[in-house]
């Protein structure tokens, strides 16, 4: 392990154990310029790239307690940035959909129903709480695959685990989340 890797490990340890904002700032300063160049290459817009890289670092801060589980943080940062770029490009891709008048009238006003909005928000909060209640490694794997769009293979490489372990952990997470949703629908 070279000095840079050792320094990075120290920063991650401080960030995970102590919520050390200084360590986060050092991590940000170390990788921000590289990630910006990388993101601009994909999205061809400095402003969009800046939003993407900031989102990646926000995710890093939010998952700081489990960062020590990531074997190669540099690879993780670049993979997360690439996935965010691809998601943004996909989201901004024009989509042409033809609706007939009947389907439009059937769904009109759904967003205006306060009861449905309230139920949706409550369900969303319950699912988020269920994800947070997962064991740390299971939660990290679930978030990488389902929320950040990594493939099983990418997560396996990032965490130095087998793809089968990733598949098993995703299965555990989905079963626990399904149980939570079943409980919500019954109550």
Buried (B, 14 or more C-beta within 10 A) or exposed (E): EEEEEEEBEEBBBBBBEEEBEEBBEBBBEBBBEBBBEBBBEBBEEEEBBBBBBBBBBEBBBEBBBBBBBBEBBBEBBBBBBBBBBEBBEEEEEEEEEEEEEEEEEEEEEEEEEEEEEEEEEEBEEBBEEBBEEBEEBBBBBBBBBBEBBBBBEBBBBBBEBEBEBBBBBBEBBEEBBEEBBEEBEEE
